[in-house]
């Protein structure tokens, strides 16, 4: 059972890593206008924070600390959805260029949300 959990955790970490690499590539291709740059900066912070907090959580010193890192990943995930939606809805990027990211972020929200409920004993 522990091996299974370890495999799932590593698969999820790889998925987050691939997301982060694609995010960096996406941000590099944003238009060079002032607003796109500012939103891109915010998106880079929130988007990379998802995996950073997930990885930090793996070395947490307590369950409370672990839960806190997961919560930060969850919040950064939701913030990233906002930045992608703003880029799409302000017509700075083509809608199809953010579809994959938004789909991934929705799935991550479910994973982090479910994990947080379990960690807090509410599931």
Beta strands, then each sheet from edge to edge (+ up, - down):
end
